């Protein structure tokens, strides 16, 4: 049961990392367009930041708690 849950977290983490990486390309293309859409660019950057936070949260779930 726990292994299945960890595997789900790893799968979700991989998907989020892929989306985060893909957003780099999209943001780059949008910012190169003339005239570029400032609102769209802000939304993409906000999504990328949310993904970064979610990735960090999931990575913390994979690290076992160590009692010092």
Residue, then its C-alpha position, 0 to 999 in steps of 0.5 A: x500500500x505504501x509502495x503504491x502511494x510512493x509510486x503515485x507520488x513519483x509518477x506525479x512528480x515526473x509529470x509536474x517536472x515535465x510540465x515545468x520544463x515545457x513551460x520554459x519553452x512556452x514562456x520563451x516563445x511568448x516573450x519573443x513574439x511581438x507584440x507579446x501578450x503580457x497577461x498570458x506571460x504572467x499567467x504562464x509564470x504564475x503556473x510555473x511558480x505553482x508547479x515549482x512549489x508543488x514539485x518541492x512539496x512532493x519531493x518532501x513527501x518522498x524524503x523520510x522523516x529522520x528524528x534527530 
